[in-house]
Amino acid sequence: MADAIRALAIDAVEQAKSGHPGMPMGMADVATVLFTRFLKYDAADPRWPDRDRFVLSAGHGSMLLYALLHLTGQAGMGIEDLKKFRQLHSPAAGHPEFGEHPGIETTTGPLGQGIATAVGMALAERMLAARFGKSLVDHRTWVIASDGDLMEGISHEAASLAGHLQLDRLCVLYDDNNISIDGDTSISLSDDALKRFQAYGWATRRVDGHDHEQVAAAMAWAMRSRKPTLIACRTIIGFAAPTKAGTAASHGSPLGAQEAAAAKAAMGWNHGPFEVPEGLKERWEAAGRRGAGTRRSWLKRLANHPMQAEFDRAMAGRLPEAWHEPLAALRARQAEDKPKIATRIASQRALEALVPAVPEMVGGSADLTGSNNTNVKGIPAVSPGNYAGRYVHYGVREHGMAAAMNGMALHGGIIPYSGTFLVFADYLRPSLRLAALMRQRVIHVLTHDSIGLGEDGPTHQPVETLASLRVIPNLCVFRPADALETAECWELAVKRADGPSVLALTRQNLPALRTDSGENRSSRGGYVLAEASGERRATLIATGSEVSLAMAARATLEAEGIPTAVVSLPCWELFALQDELYRSQVLGSALRVGIEAALPFGWDRWLGPEGIFIGMQGFGASAPAEELFRHFGITAEATVAAVKKRLG
Amino acid sequence: MADAIRALAIDAVEQAKSGHPGMPMGMADVATVLFTRFLKYDAADPRWPDRDRFVLSAGHGSMLLYALLHLTGQAGMGIEDLKKFRQLHSPAAGHPEFGEHPGIETTTGPLGQGIATAVGMALAERMLAARFGKSLVDHRTWVIASDGDLMEGISHEAASLAGHLQLDRLCVLYDDNNISIDGDTSISLSDDALKRFQAYGWATRRVDGHDHEQVAAAMAWAMRSRKPTLIACRTIIGFAAPTKAGTAASHGSPLGAQEAAAAKAAMGWNHGPFEVPEGLKERWEAAGRRGAGTRRSWLKRLANHPMQAEFDRAMAGRLPEAWHEPLAALRARQAEDKPKIATRIASQRALEALVPAVPEMVGGSADLTGSNNTNVKGIPAVSPGNYAGRYVHYGVREHGMAAAMNGMALHGGIIPYSGTFLVFADYLRPSLRLAALMRQRVIHVLTHDSIGLGEDGPTHQPVETLASLRVIPNLCVFRPADALETAECWELAVKRADGPSVLALTRQNLPALRTDSGENRSSRGGYVLAEASGERRATLIATGSEVSLAMAARATLEAEGIPTAVVSLPCWELFALQDELYRSQVLGSALRVGIEAALPFGWDRWLGPEGIFIGMQGFGASAPAEELFRHFGITAEATVAAVKKRLG
């Protein structure tokens, strides 16, 4: 049965004239044991909620996964699809892409992401089991990971977190083949991987990855373990290829016609390209049906479960009926109270309204809970062995946190939000990119969003970070101007089911700017916060903390007889989606002045060639916040002076 | 003596009303032992090349470093400077900032960066010792690292690399205090750090960090070790503070007047704020002079060393006299030969000209040597115990690689360049940001720079990456259009002593576009590659692989009677530095069309509101490259059609 995987991998890579045959050939035995004897799934319904999750972290070996999906008889991965491996519109893309086929649990390829995403899945399983009970949620997460996955830093953060939280439903099958692209791993790697994972609190074992019984015994052991498990499977990359096996030559290129033929001969595989003999295919399809009975029993349990509707709702990603009512009440209250608070504090108030109303929301922070204000009173954190909480102390592990959040969202039943400083978005960026690519609802609370954080200095002051996030497709970057806008942006982020969101929030207090709470004005991305008293001579366009600065500048300009409007632009992406007419009405044809305590990159779009930009020109500095705003010329006075100079 | 550090840290944080007193108070004993008995330095010349490097990875404890610089009598860190801790223009910034004081070896604060940078320093030391001999290069790298540093993923990559390369001159003093911002580390961390580092090939020990003799014995042991060493120093954060010691309350906020007074009383410290009794200060200054004799002997050895001039040149960062001649010859040859090659191959040819001529250039790749084309024939790699090479197999460790490159550049004597795929710039971004902030000459060769990489699909195809890099201050992003421009950009990157550079290079072949090689036309960032035959009706502005596409479009447009110019814009940052007149002449007043196989973000600056952009609108896809360019409408035909439609 494993040879069928190998043959398909060889053929598909040959046909595509590109791809990675070595890994599927090396791990075919391990995968066969997993899919025919251990993995809980039913090929008839690959999205069945209580299935085991299988993550191919070493995504370059995508043909391993596609061959398994095909062989087990899953719809949507026919032999014609395999023949179009790595071609436009084929579900068999170069790397596994979430959304291309229901059997692909997550997008992988960037090394380390799969294993870290799987940690989030395994945590989600434990948390949902705590919420809905073992009769509805009782499954495992299996990962195939490579040397490259384990070399990446994110594997440390993820494995350390999994060990700490004792995620015993997680099993990593480590393809220990001693080969990476540059050659033998010994040129760059001397880790004792087993000892390393033991240091994280994992149970470990080593097996011959081509010995089915050894592999099966280790998997059975893993299922009994009370710790997460790492099974190092000693394999030969490109197994069966007579000259390229065990070398980097089989890693990332087709074997070539001659070597391919010889490999098939060595396996005793005498079928044509893309041919799997009927009997073998039947055995594979029988394996694909192994879980059918288990799934049917589960469906019955679900049908009779008192929490059925709630379970279905959460897993489908539908929000509770009245989820936004407490938030609407908060907005109304804030329109009256006009709290002068930092938007990070406003965010906490929004969470106090949201989290009790949306039970699938799970918070956290990368060791900055008190600074990010991501906690909600009375909501406990998960801890080793106890998963009934709804908050995760991720530790100083931004990257692992973001990947785990992706895994929770992909698992379903959880809307993860979490926090760090905005500048440290750089640390989690590769996982955020995948969230955007997979269109997952994860929400990053990124506080301390400018030089307004003050004394911590340029290492902690984002100046380029907003732009660097705005350029990521499918991501919404919200930078609210006051408490009320913060509540609006939270509402939009939670409602947004088809992509990640970032909330960029201040450390420093901001005055309340709005007294209306009926319409969610942030939903259009930008709007006229204060119209000019007469025909506009200037439009001040600002985000976040600089909107109140713009309002102060407007007051002076109006007093000096210069009719000035202020536009708040909390979300560029939503504003860009509005029609041209709306946008031109908001931005106006008068002198446009952009104000943001960040670099001008990207602002030309809103300001045009004649616009003025008030903001940063380089990195920040260490000093109290107010002094920095003066030092860098980001003040109402500077804005007024620039407008008057231009208008003559 | 340690109490003097504690007292100064307490006073400075109280005065600033912000900062982190706990860590300096906890690690004062360890630092005192290091600075008074082990660290090789001379306060009279903090930049002496053969000094030991000291890296405060836990940069939030900056007052520990500033107190040491002050107490040992280094110029430029007077008591007045400490009183201005965290104020504008003070060298005592919130976190240690490279360049603010000669005794600050690197900027730290973003956790994990210091320890990873130190790995690069330790490797640089070994490589320079191999080149210049032990009589000129024979020093150590000491690091103070926190729980947070060790939780970060980059610590895994760095420590794994250091263990592999047996960097035995590296000693990490781990401030094992069990406290992070969110509270006791047990809420998020269960690692056995010693076992973990042993798994990397390090030697480890645990000591009581308040017992000077235990600490000294461990440091002496570290100096004898043949492996890198981790000394876990069990300390009490905020040591001596009666109620806040051992708690997160002492981590990141002033102690408060009452607790500060009580801490001083507990230490028996009865001096005023910022007062250090004369006798104690003298003892500290004597410690600061400990290395004076060693430095004088070294200076004598240097003066008599046959390689003195070369050593001075390399350490000063001055390029060899005739360094650019082989490159100029290459450019002249390419102007004649017109090679049709990928720019990554052109980069390799440039390196073949540069690397032999610039002996301080040290290459590498994050396990993509064959894809990044960063190797040069005949240049050996370093390996465990053998540091005579000039190439580093960094493994799949992009982040650790970039930080190590920073460390090499900071150490001096090395110009590091290295490679990965452009999309994986995300993985190394936090270190690249620090290189930009510190203005270090590190060069990142980032290949496979668009959908032109083809089948690997959207996870590997950068669409937002160019923009995300262009927004980083002090960074130059080069995207050359052909082999000749690639050589020009390499010349500029190597010459650029005050900041990092990125070369974004293609996987796919490109035609040669230039036949002139006299002037380095890329040095102005952008230039008219082909002027229109008559008065311009359109200007096609492109970078990298899309310049040849623009040339093809121009041919068609000219043939149809539409005079069209083509502008190559290989480096936006250098182009932005040109005067307004030059820029407006290059860009012209005709219809502007930007062409880049990436997102439009940032292009408005060059195109204005009336411009057209031909490029990507979202993530890529998996298919052969040519098919993708057609699929996404990035072709000469699409460009011609867009121009004609607009011109009517």
Contacts between the chains, C-beta under 8 A, distances in Angstrom:
chain1	res1	chain2	res2	distance
A	16	B	455	6.5
A	18	B	454	7.3
A	18	B	455	4.8
A	19	B	455	7.2
A	59	B	459	7.1
A	86	B	455	4.0
A	86	B	457	7.8
A	86	B	622	5.5
A	86	B	623	7.0
A	86	B	624	7.9
A	87	B	622	7.7
A	87	B	623	5.6
A	87	B	624	7.5
A	87	B	627	7.9
A	88	B	621	6.2
A	88	B	622	7.6
A	88	B	623	3.8
A	88	B	627	5.6
A	88	B	628	7.5
A	88	B	631	6.1
A	90	B	622	7.6
A	93	B	457	4.8
A	93	B	621	7.5
A	93	B	622	3.7
A	94	B	455	4.4
A	94	B	456	4.5
A	94	B	457	4.0
A	94	B	460	7.4
A	94	B	622	4.1
A	95	B	456	6.6
A	95	B	457	5.3
A	95	B	459	5.1
A	95	B	460	7.2
A	95	B	622	7.3
A	97	B	457	6.5
A	97	B	458	6.9
A	97	B	459	7.7
A	97	B	622	7.3
A	107	B	459	6.2
A	108	B	459	7.6
A	109	B	456	7.2
A	109	B	457	7.1
A	109	B	459	3.7
A	109	B	460	6.3
A	110	B	423	7.6
A	110	B	424	7.0
A	110	B	427	7.6
A	110	B	459	5.5
A	110	B	460	7.8
A	111	B	396	5.5
A	147	B	396	7.4
A	148	B	367	6.8
A	148	B	396	4.0
A	151	B	157	7.0
A	151	B	160	6.9
A	151	B	367	7.8
A	151	B	395	5.0
A	151	B	396	4.1
A	151	B	397	5.6
A	152	B	153	7.2
A	152	B	157	7.3
A	152	B	396	5.9
A	152	B	397	7.2
A	152	B	427	7.6
A	153	B	152	7.2
A	153	B	153	2.6
A	153	B	154	5.0
A	153	B	155	7.5
A	153	B	156	5.0
A	153	B	157	4.7
A	153	B	397	7.2
A	153	B	399	5.3
A	153	B	400	6.9
A	154	B	153	5.0
A	155	B	153	7.5
A	155	B	156	7.1
A	156	B	153	5.0
A	156	B	155	7.1
A	156	B	156	3.4
A	157	B	151	7.0
A	157	B	152	7.3
A	157	B	153	4.7
A	157	B	156	8.0
A	160	B	151	6.9
A	160	B	189	7.1
A	160	B	190	7.8
A	160	B	191	5.4
A	161	B	188	7.5
A	163	B	190	6.0
A	163	B	191	7.3
A	164	B	188	6.3
A	164	B	189	6.1
A	164	B	190	4.2
A	164	B	191	7.7
A	180	B	367	5.1
A	180	B	395	7.4
A	180	B	396	6.6
A	181	B	367	5.1
A	181	B	368	6.0
A	181	B	369	7.6
A	181	B	370	6.8
A	181	B	371	7.2
A	182	B	365	7.1
A	182	B	367	4.9
A	182	B	368	7.4
A	182	B	369	4.9
A	182	B	370	7.3
A	182	B	393	5.7
A	185	B	395	7.8
A	187	B	381	7.2
A	187	B	383	7.3
A	187	B	393	4.5
A	188	B	161	7.5
A	188	B	164	6.3
A	188	B	367	6.8
A	188	B	393	4.2
A	188	B	394	6.6
A	188	B	395	3.4
A	188	B	397	7.9
A	189	B	160	7.1
A	189	B	164	6.1
A	189	B	395	5.6
A	190	B	160	7.8
A	190	B	163	6.0
A	190	B	164	4.2
A	190	B	200	7.5
A	190	B	201	5.2
A	190	B	384	7.2
A	191	B	160	5.4
A	191	B	163	7.3
A	191	B	164	7.7
A	191	B	199	5.9
A	191	B	200	5.9
A	191	B	201	7.7
A	192	B	198	7.7
A	192	B	199	4.3
A	192	B	200	8.0
A	192	B	201	8.0
A	193	B	199	7.5
A	195	B	195	6.4
A	195	B	198	6.7
A	195	B	199	3.9
A	196	B	196	5.9
A	196	B	199	3.8
A	196	B	200	7.3
A	198	B	192	7.7
A	198	B	195	6.7
A	199	B	191	5.9
A	199	B	192	4.4
A	199	B	193	7.4
A	199	B	194	8.0
A	199	B	195	3.9
A	199	B	196	3.8
A	199	B	199	6.2
A	200	B	190	7.5
A	200	B	191	5.9
A	200	B	192	8.0
A	200	B	196	7.3
A	201	B	190	5.1
A	201	B	191	7.7
A	201	B	192	8.0
A	365	B	182	7.1
A	367	B	148	6.8
A	367	B	151	7.8
A	367	B	180	5.1
A	367	B	181	5.1
A	367	B	182	4.9
A	367	B	188	6.8
A	368	B	181	6.0
A	368	B	182	7.4
A	369	B	181	7.6
A	369	B	182	5.0
A	370	B	181	6.8
A	370	B	182	7.3
A	371	B	181	7.2
A	381	B	187	7.2
A	383	B	187	7.3
A	384	B	190	7.2
A	393	B	182	5.7
A	393	B	187	4.6
A	393	B	188	4.2
A	394	B	188	6.5
A	395	B	151	5.0
A	395	B	180	7.3
A	395	B	185	7.7
A	395	B	188	3.4
A	395	B	189	5.6
A	396	B	111	5.5
A	396	B	147	7.4
A	396	B	148	4.1
A	396	B	151	4.1
A	396	B	152	5.9
A	396	B	180	6.6
A	397	B	151	5.6
A	397	B	152	7.2
A	397	B	153	7.2
A	397	B	188	7.9
A	399	B	153	5.3
A	400	B	153	6.9
A	423	B	110	7.6
A	424	B	110	7.0
A	424	B	430	7.7
A	426	B	429	4.4
A	426	B	430	4.5
A	426	B	433	6.1
A	427	B	110	7.6
A	427	B	152	7.6
A	427	B	430	5.5
A	429	B	426	4.4
A	429	B	429	5.9
A	430	B	424	7.7
A	430	B	426	4.5
A	430	B	427	5.5
A	433	B	426	6.1
A	433	B	464	7.9
A	434	B	459	7.4
A	436	B	619	7.9
A	437	B	458	5.9
A	437	B	459	7.0
A	437	B	619	5.5
A	454	B	18	7.2
A	455	B	16	6.5
A	455	B	18	4.8
A	455	B	19	7.2
A	455	B	86	3.9
A	455	B	94	4.5
A	456	B	94	4.5
A	456	B	95	6.5
A	456	B	109	7.2
A	457	B	86	7.8
A	457	B	93	4.8
A	457	B	94	4.0
A	457	B	95	5.3
A	457	B	97	6.5
A	457	B	109	7.1
A	458	B	97	7.0
A	458	B	437	5.9
A	459	B	59	7.1
A	459	B	95	5.1
A	459	B	97	7.7
A	459	B	107	6.2
A	459	B	108	7.6
A	459	B	109	3.7
A	459	B	110	5.5
A	459	B	434	7.4
A	459	B	437	7.0
A	460	B	94	7.4
A	460	B	95	7.2
A	460	B	109	6.3
A	460	B	110	7.8
A	463	B	473	6.8
A	464	B	433	7.9
A	464	B	471	4.2
A	464	B	472	5.3
A	464	B	473	6.7
A	467	B	467	7.5
A	467	B	468	7.8
A	467	B	471	4.4
A	467	B	601	7.7
A	467	B	602	7.9
A	468	B	467	7.8
A	468	B	468	4.4
A	468	B	471	5.6
A	468	B	472	7.9
A	470	B	601	6.9
A	471	B	464	4.2
A	471	B	467	4.4
A	471	B	468	5.6
A	471	B	471	8.0
A	471	B	599	6.0
A	471	B	601	4.3
A	471	B	602	7.7
A	472	B	464	5.3
A	472	B	468	7.9
A	473	B	463	6.8
A	473	B	464	6.7
A	473	B	599	7.0
A	473	B	617	7.9
A	473	B	618	4.5
A	473	B	619	5.6
A	474	B	618	7.2
A	474	B	619	7.8
A	599	B	471	6.0
A	599	B	473	7.0
A	601	B	467	7.7
A	601	B	470	6.9
A	601	B	471	4.3
A	601	B	602	5.8
A	602	B	467	7.9
A	602	B	471	7.7
A	602	B	601	5.8
A	602	B	602	6.0
A	602	B	604	7.9
A	604	B	602	7.9
A	604	B	604	3.8
A	604	B	605	4.5
A	605	B	604	4.5
A	608	B	608	7.2
A	608	B	609	5.0
A	609	B	608	5.0
A	609	B	609	7.2
A	617	B	473	7.9
A	618	B	473	4.5
A	618	B	474	7.2
A	619	B	436	7.9
A	619	B	437	5.5
A	619	B	473	5.6
A	619	B	474	7.8
A	621	B	88	6.2
A	621	B	93	7.5
A	622	B	86	5.5
A	622	B	87	7.7
A	622	B	88	7.6
A	622	B	90	7.6
A	622	B	93	3.7
A	622	B	94	4.1
A	622	B	95	7.3
A	622	B	97	7.3
A	623	B	86	7.0
A	623	B	87	5.5
A	623	B	88	3.8
A	624	B	86	7.8
A	624	B	87	7.5
A	627	B	87	7.8
A	627	B	88	5.6
A	628	B	88	7.4
A	631	B	88	6.1
